[in-house]
Amino acid sequence: MYKLPVNYCFLIPTTILLFLLPYFSQAQNTKGTVLDANTKLPVAFASIYQLKTTKGTITNSNGEFNIPISNKGEIEIRISCIGYKTLFQKLTFNKNKVVIFLTPDEASLQEVVVMPDSLLKTILKKSYQNISSNYAQSPMELTGFYREVQKSTTDDHFLYFGEALLKVQQKGYNHPNEDAQIEILKSRIINFPHSDSIDNVKYYRGPFIPQWGDFVRNRSNFLNPNSFNKTYIYHLDAITTYNNKEDSVYVIRFSSKKPSDKKSGKIWINKKTFAYLKIEFNNQTHEKPQILIPIRYLSRNYIAIYSEIEGKYFLKYASASAHKLNEKTQKESFSTAEFATTNYSTRDSISPIPLENRIGYLSIFSMQKNNDDDSFWDSYSFIEKDSSLKKQTKIHYSINDAKSIVVPSMSNKSSQKEKTKFNLYTTIQKIHFSYNISLNQYLPIGQQSYQFVYDKNLLSNKNFKTPFFPVYTNSLGFDISKRSTIEVRTYKSILKDNYFYGNQLNFKYTFLVKKLGNPLFIKPLIGTGAFSTGFYLGEISSEETIKIDNQNFGTKTNAYLGDRKTLGILGFELDYSKKRLHYLFTFQYTPTIVKWDAILLKTRKNIFITKTAAITDLSGSFQLQPQNIYQGMLPIAVSVGIGF
């Protein structure tokens, strides 16, 4: 006989939309706890819905909840959770904590008969195939509560605490590779004293947990039926009922087949619709996410819970927790990031988040601007903090309110250090790099025959080659604002037959073209640059050392026929962004402002050092007949590249 644990449950699907909306000014928060009626243990992640409204919340891992109620009114709520009987109860505003007991639904537990592999695989296959019919395909907007915390393993001390109200926009579940766009509507952050002595690493992408923590939308490999008995081993744990016994649920356990891949978890699947209702798994693999970062994960645990509105499921709750070791400080800590959806809408006419309000995928939430206020969530539903975090934040706010109290751990020196870190972080966030390959073309040369003489040695080349040639480009940009960027580009030829060196200064302005999913930007640019270009004449050799402009080129050097010039720059860049990468296409028109014909010399000393010189006076040792054979470059160039 297999039983679903009664003290760890998740939200039942509901056709009622839960909005996170402020109450009228008289609304005040009532706090409560949901407990198992038999064991008196907390009931985690129970759904609490206020009848005849669009408001609601969920319990935290300790069964606690927080809901606004008018101080003169009364509301009726419905509390529901798998494995328990649904309870309806009336509440009035109460300054004391309300305790609610849920009765286990023993009749909902069923004995599990061993299921053949073929039938179990069929369940997994139907669930995977039905994602398109069970989950919204139209653009979605989620509004919800986000929290991330970090805690020491040696005591009950929190190192860091941050929470926010987020707006999340993304394309439907038929676009698993499209990124979410996120706006922080409201946030507050506390970095507690001495946290750097345990873990001095800052973590990014936390607020994007509605994207990377949605395992259904991402088509995680343990959901894919092709993984059956290849990558993962699956077993049916239980079949249980919920929603007042109107629906049944398959509870399927899975684990990695490879001993080195220590993943295991459970999948809850609706027996009627084959929709995923909940996914929970842990990863016990000890690994470092990045070589240069001194963090080693010891264990991780993930939860994703889905709810239903009008026949379509969406992400209701996601969390990720980790036990990790900082190899620099040799200290361990726990961290948790969680998101609870409190407002969900899906339609084709979602108003996109303005570019100026979006946060980047690499943004570090702990370094965001802070609203340090203990009344931060007044009149809002939110996930209740656990007791130790409540105590620590209460002390923090009490100290901040007592202006006359001087706290040594929060001295001016410490505050200045945090301010310096914040300024450094915001500056680094504005810097970006890109690497490109540019395609350029020589203008046609009217006369193919020419003579080139150095110190009475004749070099001739009657076959002009390679009208098109590639150039390697890298750029360094700095964002003045969300839309304006100053950029420096450097150019260097790739092939021996071509000489192309230059530096360019651009100003770019950003327009958002594709506003949902992975964004597409168009960036008109204007600038100027100094370039030296030419095509290969041949190799000059001399018994004596070749010296030009007091530079020693040795006894051999490559000669190029070309010019030096100053160019104007007009063009545009297309930037397609996905997570931390930017895929770039650039078109440039480069009219000449001024130029000088020249013989260009280049000698490579080693892999890092190349000596160059430009000879504009052809009356000395260098002679070229005819002198005007080089016609320059086509003033149009295109490039493709990748940015960071």
C-alpha positions, 0 to 999 in steps of 0.5 A: 500500500502506497500513501501520498505524504499528508504533510507535503501537498500542492495547489489543486487546479482551480477555475478561479483566478488569484490576483495580487491586488491591494485591498482598500485602505482599511484592509489589514493582514490576517496571519494563520497556519494550516495543520494536519488534523491528525498529526498536527504537522504543517500542511505546505503549499495548500491553496487558500482562495477567498470565495466570491472574489479573485483573491487568494494565497498559498501556505509556505513550507511551515503551513503559514499564510497571510491574507488581507481582510477588512478590519470590519468585514468577514470573508469565506475561504476555501482551503484545499490540498491533495490528500485532504478534504476541502474545507470552507471556513469564514474568517474575520480580521484577527490580530492573533494567528488563526489555526486551521485544521485539514482532515486527511482524506484516507479514502483517496489513497488507493493500493497500487497494482504493478503497472507494465512498462508499456502502460507506464510509458504510454502515460508519460507519452500522452502527458508529453504530447498533451502539453500543447492541449493542456497548457496555454499556447497564447502569450501569458502574463504572470504577476507573483511574489518572489523571494530568495534567501541564503542561510548559514548551515552552522546556526539559524542565521540568515545571510541575505534576504530579498523579495519582490513583486514580479511581472512575468511575460512569456510566449505560450508553451508551444515556444519552449525556447523563448525567454521570459521578460520580467519587470520588478514592480516592487522589491526590498533586500537585506544583506545581513552583517558578516555574510561575506565571511561565509559566502561572498558570491553574488548569484544571478537569474533568480527572478527568472525562476518562472522561466527556468523553473517551469519544467513542463515549458522547458520540456525537461528530459525526465518528462520526455518518454524517449528517456524511459529506461534509457536515461531514467528508470520510472515506477508508479508510486500511487494512484490517488484522488483529489478535488473531492474525488472528482479526479485521479492522479498518477504519482510516478517516481523516477531516478537516473540510470547512471550512478554518476547522475544522482537525480531522482524525483516524482511526477504527479499526472492528472489521470483524465487529462494527462496534465502535469500537476506537480514535479519535484526532484533533487540532484545529489551530484556534487559539482561546480557550476562554473570553474572560476566561481568557488561554489560547489553544490552539494545537493539541490531540490526543485519543485514546480506546481501547476494550476488550472484556469478554464481548462488550461494549466499554468505555473502556480509555484516554483522553488529551487533550494541548494546546499552549497560549499564556498571553497574560498571561505570553506563555509556551507550555506543553504539558499532558496529561490521561490515564486508564487503566481497570484495573477495569471492572464493569457491573451494575444494582446498583452501589453509588453513590458517597456524596455526601460523596465526590463531586467536582464537575464544576468541581473543580480537581484541582491544588487537591485535598488532597495525599499527597506521597509517593514510595512512593505507588503501591507495589504498584499498577499505573500508567502509567509516567512519562517519563524527565524527569518521573521525574527531576524528581519524584525530586529533589522527593521527595529534597529533601522527605526532607532536612528540614535542607535549605532550598530558597529556591524553596520558602520559607515565603513561597511555601508561605504563598502556595500555602496562601492560594490553596488556602483561597481556592479552597476558599471559592469552590467553596462559593459558588453563585448561582441566578436564578429566576422565582417565581409568586405570588398575591393573596388574593381581595379582598371589596370591589372599590370603594375610594377613595384620596386624596393631598393632596385628590386622588382616585384610584380603582380599581374593577377589581382585576387580576392575581391571579397575578403573576411575581417575579424572584428571585436567590440567593447560597448558601454550602455549610457542608458537602456537605449543608448550605447557608445561602442569601440570596434577594432578590425583586423584582417584574417587572410594574408592576401589582405591588409585591413586594420582599423578602429571605429567609434559608434553611437547606437540607439536601440528600438525594440522590434520583437517584444515578447519572447526572445527580443529582437532589437534594431540599433541605428548607428553613427560613427567615425573610424580610422583604417588602413586597407590594401591587397597583397603585393608580395614579399620584400626581402633584403640582405640588409635590415629593412628599417621604416619609421625607425622600426626594424622589419628584419630582412623580410616583410610583406608589402600591400598596396592600399591607403590610409583613410578616415571614414564616416559610419552610418548603418544599423545592427540587428540584435537577437537576444537569448538568455546571456547571448546576443546574435548580431547582424550589422550593415554599415555604409562607410563614406570616405572623409579623407585618404592617403595612398600608401604602401603598407608593410607588415611583419609578424614577430610572434603570435602576439606582436605584428609590426606595421608601417604605411609609406605615403612617399613613393619617391624614395626606396619604394616606387610604384607604377602606376601610382593610382592603381588602387581604387579603395574599398567598396563603402559597404560592409556586413558582419555577423557575430555574437555578443555577451 
